């Protein structure tokens, strides 16, 4: 308790009044400092849940079907990734290989 209070820059008695739920709610900037010293979000301090984790779970479930593609992309070097990304985005936008060759000639 002392260490967290010290790290957040508040008195230990003040910190204890927040922890003991004496109906004292810290100011937003103090809550941010306390959360930072504990390595959690302010939301976690208030609700016990972290939206970022929930959002990550939703993201993972939504894009799980692409896991094999993402893993393959993750293994590429930066330059290979850039080329692959460009090619994939062009394909998704409806470009064909012949479109690219024609466009290259016109540039």
DSSP file (Angstrom, degrees, kcal/mol; ACC not computed):
  #  RESIDUE AA STRUCTURE BP1 BP2  ACC     N-H-->O    O-->H-N    N-H-->O    O-->H-N    TCO  KAPPA ALPHA  PHI   PSI    X-CA   Y-CA   Z-CA
    1    1 A X     >        0   0    0      0, 0.0     4,-2.5     0, 0.0     5,-0.2   0.000 360.0 360.0 360.0 -44.0    0.0    0.0    0.0
    2    2 A X  H  >  +     0   0    0      1,-0.2     4,-2.9     2,-0.2     5,-0.2   0.924 360.0  50.1 -61.2 -44.0    2.8    2.4    0.9
    3    3 A X  H  > S+     0   0    0      2,-0.2     4,-2.8     1,-0.2    -1,-0.2   0.906 111.7  46.9 -64.5 -42.7    4.6    1.7   -2.3
    4    4 A X  H  > S+     0   0    0      2,-0.2     4,-2.4     1,-0.2    -1,-0.2   0.936 113.9  48.2 -64.9 -45.9    1.6    2.2   -4.5
    5    5 A X  H  X>S+     0   0    0     -4,-2.5     5,-2.5     2,-0.2     4,-0.9   0.934 114.2  46.6 -59.2 -46.7    0.7    5.5   -2.7
    6    6 A X  H ><5S+     0   0    0     -4,-2.9     3,-0.7     1,-0.2    -2,-0.2   0.924 112.7  49.7 -61.3 -45.0    4.3    6.7   -3.0
    7    7 A X  H 3<5S+     0   0    0     -4,-2.8    -1,-0.2     1,-0.2    -2,-0.2   0.856 112.4  47.5 -63.2 -35.8    4.4    5.7   -6.7
    8    8 A X  H 3<5S-     0   0    0     -4,-2.4    -1,-0.2    -5,-0.2    -2,-0.2   0.571 113.8-119.3 -82.3  -9.5    1.1    7.5   -7.3
    9    9 A X  T <<5S+     0   0    0     -4,-0.9     2,-0.3    -3,-0.7    -3,-0.2   0.835  72.9 115.7  76.5  33.3    2.4   10.6   -5.4
   10   10 A X  S   <S-     0   0    0     -5,-2.5    -1,-0.3    -6,-0.2    -2,-0.1  -0.883  72.1 -89.9-129.4 163.5   -0.4   10.6   -2.8
   11   11 A X     >  -     0   0    0     -2,-0.3     4,-2.4     1,-0.1     5,-0.2  -0.394  32.2-125.2 -69.7 148.6   -0.4   10.1    1.0
   12   12 A X  H  > S+     0   0    0      1,-0.2     4,-2.8     2,-0.2     5,-0.2   0.890 111.9  54.2 -61.3 -39.2   -0.9    6.6    2.2
   13   13 A X  H  > S+     0   0    0      2,-0.2     4,-1.6     1,-0.2    -1,-0.2   0.883 108.7  49.1 -63.9 -37.4   -3.9    7.6    4.3
   14   14 A X  H  > S+     0   0    0      2,-0.2     4,-1.2     1,-0.2    -2,-0.2   0.933 111.7  48.5 -65.4 -46.1   -5.5    9.1    1.2
   15   15 A X  H >X S+     0   0    0     -4,-2.4     4,-2.3     1,-0.2     3,-0.6   0.918 109.7  52.6 -59.9 -43.8   -4.8    5.9   -0.8
   16   16 A X  H 3X S+     0   0    0     -4,-2.8     4,-3.0     1,-0.2    -1,-0.2   0.838 102.8  58.5 -62.4 -32.8   -6.3    3.8    2.0
   17   17 A X  H 3<>S+     0   0    0     -4,-1.6     5,-1.8     1,-0.2     7,-0.6   0.830 109.1  45.3 -67.2 -29.4   -9.4    5.9    2.0
   18   18 A X  H X<5S+     0   0    0     -4,-1.2     3,-0.9    -3,-0.6    -2,-0.2   0.906 115.9  45.6 -75.2 -43.3   -9.9    4.9   -1.7
   19   19 A X  H 3<5S+     0   0    0     -4,-2.3    -2,-0.2     1,-0.2    -3,-0.2   0.891 109.2  54.0 -68.0 -41.2   -9.1    1.3   -1.0
   20   20 A X  T 3<5S-     0   0    0     -4,-3.0    -1,-0.2    -5,-0.2    -2,-0.2   0.477 108.1-126.0 -75.1  -0.3  -11.3    1.0    2.0
   21   21 A X  T < 5 +     0   0    0     -3,-0.9    -3,-0.2     1,-0.2    -2,-0.1   0.916  47.9 163.5  56.4  48.8  -14.3    2.3    0.0
   22   22 A X  S   <S-     0   0    0     -5,-1.8    -1,-0.2     2,-0.2     3,-0.1   0.004  72.1 -92.2 -84.0  31.1  -15.0    5.1    2.4
   23   23 A X  S    S+     0   0    0      1,-0.3     2,-0.5    -5,-0.2    -5,-0.1   0.743  89.9 134.6  62.8  25.5  -17.0    6.7   -0.4
   24   24 A X        -     0   0    0     -7,-0.6     2,-0.5    -6,-0.1    -1,-0.3  -0.920  36.6-167.4-103.6 127.6  -14.0    8.6   -1.5
   25   25 A X        -     0   0    0     -2,-0.5     3,-0.1    -3,-0.1    -7,-0.0  -0.957  20.9-123.7-114.4 128.8  -13.3    8.6   -5.2
   26   26 A X        -     0   0    0     -2,-0.5   -11,-0.0     1,-0.1   -12,-0.0  -0.318  31.3 -98.6 -69.6 154.0  -10.0    9.9   -6.4
   27   27 A X     >  -     0   0    0      1,-0.1     4,-2.8     4,-0.0     3,-0.4  -0.301  41.2-103.7 -62.8 157.2   -9.8   12.7   -9.0
   28   28 A X  H  > S+     0   0    0      1,-0.2     4,-2.3     2,-0.2     5,-0.2   0.889 121.4  50.4 -55.0 -44.7   -9.3   11.5  -12.5
   29   29 A X  H  > S+     0   0    0      1,-0.2     4,-1.8     2,-0.2    -1,-0.2   0.865 112.1  47.9 -65.6 -34.0   -5.6   12.4  -12.6
   30   30 A X  H  > S+     0   0    0     -3,-0.4     4,-2.7     2,-0.2    -2,-0.2   0.905 109.9  52.3 -70.7 -41.8   -5.0   10.6   -9.3
   31   31 A X  H  X S+     0   0    0     -4,-2.8     4,-2.8     1,-0.2     5,-0.2   0.891 108.7  51.4 -60.5 -39.2   -6.8    7.5  -10.6
   32   32 A X  H  X S+     0   0    0     -4,-2.3     4,-2.5    -5,-0.2    -1,-0.2   0.914 110.9  47.7 -63.5 -42.9   -4.6    7.5  -13.6
   33   33 A X  H  X S+     0   0    0     -4,-1.8     4,-2.2     2,-0.2    -2,-0.2   0.906 113.1  47.8 -66.3 -40.6   -1.5    7.7  -11.4
   34   34 A X  H  X S+     0   0    0     -4,-2.7     4,-1.6     2,-0.2    -2,-0.2   0.943 113.1  47.9 -64.3 -46.8   -2.7    4.9   -9.2
   35   35 A X  H  X>S+     0   0    0     -4,-2.8     5,-2.5     1,-0.2     4,-1.1   0.913 111.9  51.0 -59.9 -42.4   -3.6    2.7  -12.2
   36   36 A X  H  <5S+     0   0    0     -4,-2.5     3,-0.3     1,-0.2    -1,-0.2   0.892 108.0  51.1 -62.8 -39.9   -0.2    3.4  -13.7
   37   37 A X  H  <5S+     0   0    0     -4,-2.2    -1,-0.2     1,-0.2    -2,-0.2   0.787 115.0  43.6 -69.9 -25.4    1.6    2.4  -10.6
   38   38 A X  H  <5S-     0   0    0     -4,-1.6    -1,-0.2    -3,-0.2    -2,-0.2   0.566 111.1-121.5 -92.5 -10.7   -0.3   -0.8  -10.5
   39   39 A X  T  <5S+     0   0    0     -4,-1.1     2,-0.3    -3,-0.3    -3,-0.2   0.828  75.1 107.7  74.6  31.6    0.1   -1.5  -14.2
   40   40 A X  S   <S-     0   0    0     -5,-2.5    -1,-0.3    -6,-0.1    -2,-0.2  -0.812  72.2 -96.1-130.5 172.5   -3.7   -1.6  -14.9
   41   41 A X     >  -     0   0    0     -2,-0.3     4,-1.6     1,-0.1     5,-0.1  -0.510  29.9-118.4 -85.1 159.8   -6.2    0.6  -16.6
   42   42 A X  H  > S+     0   0    0      1,-0.2     4,-1.9     2,-0.2     5,-0.2   0.890 117.1  59.1 -61.9 -38.7   -8.4    3.0  -14.7
   43   43 A X  H  >>S+     0   0    0      1,-0.2     4,-3.4     2,-0.2     5,-0.6   0.896 102.3  52.7 -57.1 -40.4  -11.4    1.0  -16.0
   44   44 A X  H  >5S+     0   0    0      1,-0.2     4,-1.6     2,-0.2    -1,-0.2   0.896 106.4  53.1 -63.9 -39.1  -10.0   -2.0  -14.3
   45   45 A X  H  <5S+     0   0    0     -4,-1.6    -1,-0.2     1,-0.2    -2,-0.2   0.890 118.1  37.0 -60.7 -38.5   -9.7   -0.1  -11.0
   46   46 A X  H  <5S+     0   0    0     -4,-1.9    -2,-0.2     3,-0.1    -1,-0.2   0.908 135.3  16.0 -81.6 -44.7  -13.4    0.9  -11.2
   47   47 A X  H  <5S-     0   0    0     -4,-3.4    -3,-0.2     2,-0.3    -2,-0.2   0.655  88.6-123.6-108.9 -19.0  -15.0   -2.2  -12.7
   48   48 A X  S  <<S+     0   0    0     -4,-1.6     2,-0.3    -5,-0.6    -4,-0.2   0.471  84.2  95.0  83.1   1.1  -12.5   -5.1  -12.3
   49   49 A X        -     0   0    0     -6,-0.5     2,-0.5    -8,-0.0    -2,-0.3  -0.908  66.2-142.6-123.6 153.1  -12.7   -5.6  -16.1
   50   50 A X    >>  -     0   0    0     -2,-0.3     4,-1.8     1,-0.1     3,-0.6  -0.955   0.6-157.4-120.3 114.7  -10.5   -4.3  -18.8
   51   51 A X  H 3> S+     0   0    0     -2,-0.5     4,-3.5     1,-0.2     5,-0.3   0.846  92.7  62.5 -57.7 -36.2  -12.1   -3.3  -22.1
   52   52 A X  H 3> S+     0   0    0      1,-0.2     4,-2.2     2,-0.2    -1,-0.2   0.901 104.8  46.6 -59.9 -40.1   -8.9   -3.7  -24.0
   53   53 A X  H <> S+     0   0    0     -3,-0.6     4,-2.2     2,-0.2    -1,-0.2   0.924 113.9  48.0 -66.1 -43.2   -8.8   -7.4  -23.1
   54   54 A X  H  X S+     0   0    0     -4,-1.8     4,-2.3     1,-0.2    -2,-0.2   0.906 112.0  49.8 -63.3 -41.7  -12.4   -7.7  -24.1
   55   55 A X  H  X S+     0   0    0     -4,-3.5     4,-2.7     1,-0.2    -1,-0.2   0.891 109.5  51.7 -63.7 -39.0  -11.8   -5.9  -27.4
   56   56 A X  H  X S+     0   0    0     -4,-2.2     4,-2.8    -5,-0.3    -2,-0.2   0.895 109.2  50.2 -64.7 -39.5   -8.8   -8.1  -28.1
   57   57 A X  H  X S+     0   0    0     -4,-2.2     4,-2.6     2,-0.2    -2,-0.2   0.915 112.0  47.0 -64.9 -42.5  -10.9  -11.2  -27.5
   58   58 A X  H  X S+     0   0    0     -4,-2.3     4,-2.6     2,-0.2    -2,-0.2   0.923 113.2  49.4 -63.4 -44.7  -13.6   -9.9  -29.9
   59   59 A X  H  X S+     0   0    0     -4,-2.7     4,-2.3     1,-0.2    -2,-0.2   0.933 111.6  49.0 -59.3 -46.8  -11.0   -9.0  -32.5
   60   60 A X  H  X S+     0   0    0     -4,-2.8     4,-0.9     1,-0.2    -2,-0.2   0.929 112.7  46.5 -61.6 -46.5   -9.4  -12.5  -32.1
   61   61 A X  H  < S+     0   0    0     -4,-2.6     3,-0.5     1,-0.2     4,-0.3   0.908 113.5  50.0 -62.1 -40.5  -12.7  -14.3  -32.5
   62   62 A X  H  < S+     0   0    0     -4,-2.6     3,-0.3     1,-0.2    -1,-0.2   0.881 122.1  31.0 -66.2 -38.5  -13.7  -12.1  -35.5
   63   63 A X  H >< S+     0   0    0     -4,-2.3     3,-1.9    -5,-0.2    -1,-0.2   0.273  84.0 107.5-107.2  11.1  -10.4  -12.6  -37.4
   64   64 A X  G >< S+     0   0    0     -4,-0.9     3,-2.1    -3,-0.5     4,-0.3   0.854  73.0  65.6 -56.0 -35.9   -9.5  -16.2  -36.2
   65   65 A X  G 3  S+     0   0    0     -4,-0.3    -1,-0.3    -3,-0.3     3,-0.3   0.715 101.8  49.2 -61.5 -19.6  -10.4  -17.5  -39.6
   66   66 A X  G <> S+     0   0    0     -3,-1.9     4,-2.6     1,-0.2     3,-0.4   0.263  76.9 111.1-101.0  10.2   -7.4  -15.5  -41.0
   67   67 A X  H <> S+     0   0    0     -3,-2.1     4,-2.7     1,-0.2     5,-0.2   0.874  74.9  51.9 -55.3 -43.1   -5.0  -16.8  -38.5
   68   68 A X  H  > S+     0   0    0     -4,-0.3     4,-1.8    -3,-0.3    -1,-0.2   0.887 112.1  46.4 -63.5 -38.5   -3.0  -18.8  -41.0
   69   69 A X  H  > S+     0   0    0     -3,-0.4     4,-2.5     2,-0.2    -2,-0.2   0.923 113.1  48.9 -68.7 -44.2   -2.6  -15.8  -43.3
   70   70 A X  H  X S+     0   0    0     -4,-2.6     4,-2.2     1,-0.2    -2,-0.2   0.890 110.2  51.2 -64.1 -39.6   -1.6  -13.5  -40.4
   71   71 A X  H  X S+     0   0    0     -4,-2.7     4,-0.9    -5,-0.2    -1,-0.2   0.900 110.9  48.7 -64.0 -39.8    1.0  -16.0  -39.1
   72   72 A X  H >< S+     0   0    0     -4,-1.8     3,-0.6    -5,-0.2     4,-0.4   0.913 112.1  48.4 -65.8 -42.2    2.5  -16.3  -42.6
   73   73 A X  H >< S+     0   0    0     -4,-2.5     3,-1.2     1,-0.2    -2,-0.2   0.872 105.9  58.7 -63.7 -36.8    2.6  -12.5  -43.0
   74   74 A X  H 3< S+     0   0    0     -4,-2.2    -1,-0.2     1,-0.3    -2,-0.2   0.756 101.1  55.9 -65.3 -24.7    4.2  -12.2  -39.5
   75   75 A X  T << S+     0   0    0     -4,-0.9    -1,-0.3    -3,-0.6    -2,-0.2   0.600  88.8 100.9 -83.2 -11.8    7.1  -14.4  -40.7
   76   76 A X  S <  S-     0   0    0     -3,-1.2     2,-0.0    -4,-0.4    -3,-0.0  -0.348  78.8-109.8 -75.4 153.0    8.0  -12.2  -43.6
   77   77 A X     >  -     0   0    0      1,-0.1     4,-2.9    -2,-0.1     5,-0.2  -0.307  39.6-101.2 -68.0 166.0   10.8   -9.7  -43.6
   78   78 A X  H  > S+     0   0    0      1,-0.2     4,-2.3     2,-0.2     5,-0.1   0.908 123.1  46.2 -60.1 -43.2    9.8   -6.0  -43.6
   79   79 A X  H  > S+     0   0    0      2,-0.2     4,-2.0     1,-0.2    -1,-0.2   0.902 114.2  47.8 -68.8 -39.3   10.4   -5.5  -47.3
   80   80 A X  H  > S+     0   0    0      2,-0.2     4,-2.7     1,-0.2    -2,-0.2   0.897 111.1  51.9 -65.9 -38.9    8.6   -8.8  -48.2
   81   81 A X  H  X S+     0   0    0     -4,-2.9     4,-3.2     2,-0.2     5,-0.2   0.924 107.9  51.6 -61.8 -44.2    5.7   -7.8  -45.9
   82   82 A X  H  X S+     0   0    0     -4,-2.3     4,-2.2     1,-0.2    -2,-0.2   0.916 112.8  45.2 -60.0 -44.2    5.4   -4.4  -47.7
   83   83 A X  H  X S+     0   0    0     -4,-2.0     4,-2.4     2,-0.2    -1,-0.2   0.921 114.9  47.6 -65.0 -44.2    5.3   -6.1  -51.1
   84   84 A X  H  X S+     0   0    0     -4,-2.7     4,-2.9     2,-0.2     5,-0.2   0.914 111.1  51.2 -63.7 -43.1    2.8   -8.7  -49.9
   85   85 A X  H  X S+     0   0    0     -4,-3.2     4,-2.7     2,-0.2     5,-0.2   0.930 110.9  48.2 -60.6 -46.4    0.6   -6.1  -48.2
   86   86 A X  H  X S+     0   0    0     -4,-2.2     4,-2.4    -5,-0.2    -1,-0.2   0.928 113.6  47.3 -60.0 -46.5    0.5   -4.0  -51.4
   87   87 A X  H  X S+     0   0    0     -4,-2.4     4,-2.4     2,-0.2    -2,-0.2   0.915 113.1  47.9 -62.6 -44.2   -0.3   -7.0  -53.5
   88   88 A X  H  X S+     0   0    0     -4,-2.9     4,-2.7     2,-0.2    -2,-0.2   0.930 112.6  48.1 -64.2 -45.9   -3.1   -8.2  -51.2
   89   89 A X  H  X S+     0   0    0     -4,-2.7     4,-1.5    -5,-0.2    -1,-0.2   0.895 111.9  49.7 -63.4 -39.5   -4.7   -4.7  -50.9
   90   90 A X  H  <>S+     0   0    0     -4,-2.4     5,-2.6    -5,-0.2     4,-0.2   0.923 111.7  48.8 -64.2 -43.1   -4.6   -4.3  -54.7
   91   91 A X  H ><5S+     0   0    0     -4,-2.4     3,-1.5     1,-0.2    -2,-0.2   0.921 110.3  50.8 -62.1 -43.9   -6.2   -7.7  -55.2
   92   92 A X  H 3<5S+     0   0    0     -4,-2.7    -1,-0.2     1,-0.3    -2,-0.2   0.782 107.4  54.3 -65.7 -26.2   -8.9   -6.9  -52.6
   93   93 A X  T 3<5S-     0   0    0     -4,-1.5    -1,-0.3    -5,-0.2    -2,-0.2   0.421 125.8-101.4 -87.7   1.6   -9.6   -3.7  -54.4
   94   94 A X  T < 5S+     0   0    0     -3,-1.5    -3,-0.2     1,-0.3     2,-0.2   0.525  71.2 146.0  96.2   5.8  -10.2   -5.6  -57.7
   95   95 A X      < -     0   0    0     -5,-2.6    -1,-0.3    -6,-0.2     2,-0.2  -0.492  31.8-154.5 -74.4 146.8   -6.9   -5.0  -59.4
   96   96 A X     >  -     0   0    0     -2,-0.2     4,-1.7     1,-0.1     5,-0.1  -0.699  31.3-104.1-111.6 170.5   -5.5   -7.7  -61.6
   97   97 A X  H  > S+     0   0    0     -2,-0.2     4,-2.1     1,-0.2     5,-0.2   0.896 123.4  52.9 -60.5 -40.3   -2.0   -8.5  -62.6
   98   98 A X  H  > S+     0   0    0      1,-0.2     4,-2.4     2,-0.2    -1,-0.2   0.853 104.4  56.4 -66.1 -33.1   -2.6   -7.1  -66.1
   99   99 A X  H  > S+     0   0    0      2,-0.2     4,-2.5     1,-0.2    -1,-0.2   0.912 107.8  48.9 -60.2 -41.7   -4.0   -3.8  -64.5
  100  100 A X  H  X S+     0   0    0     -4,-1.7     4,-2.5     2,-0.2    -2,-0.2   0.908 110.7  48.8 -66.0 -43.1   -0.6   -3.5  -62.7
  101  101 A X  H  X S+     0   0    0     -4,-2.1     4,-1.8     2,-0.2    -1,-0.2   0.914 113.9  46.8 -64.5 -42.2    1.4   -4.0  -65.8
  102  102 A X  H  X S+     0   0    0     -4,-2.4     4,-1.7     1,-0.2    -2,-0.2   0.912 113.0  48.8 -64.5 -43.6   -0.7   -1.5  -67.7
  103  103 A X  H  X S+     0   0    0     -4,-2.5     4,-1.1     1,-0.2    -2,-0.2   0.889 108.4  54.1 -64.0 -40.7   -0.4    1.0  -64.9
  104  104 A X  H  < S+     0   0    0     -4,-2.5     3,-0.4     1,-0.2    -1,-0.2   0.893 107.9  50.1 -62.6 -40.2    3.3    0.6  -64.7
  105  105 A X  H  < S+     0   0    0     -4,-1.8    -1,-0.2     1,-0.2    -2,-0.2   0.863 109.3  51.4 -65.9 -35.5    3.7    1.3  -68.4
  106  106 A X  H  <        0   0    0     -4,-1.7    -1,-0.2     1,-0.2    -2,-0.2   0.692 360.0 360.0 -77.2 -17.3    1.7    4.5  -68.1
  107  107 A X     <        0   0    0     -4,-1.1    -1,-0.2    -3,-0.4    -2,-0.2   0.457 360.0 360.0 -83.7 360.0    3.7    5.8  -65.2
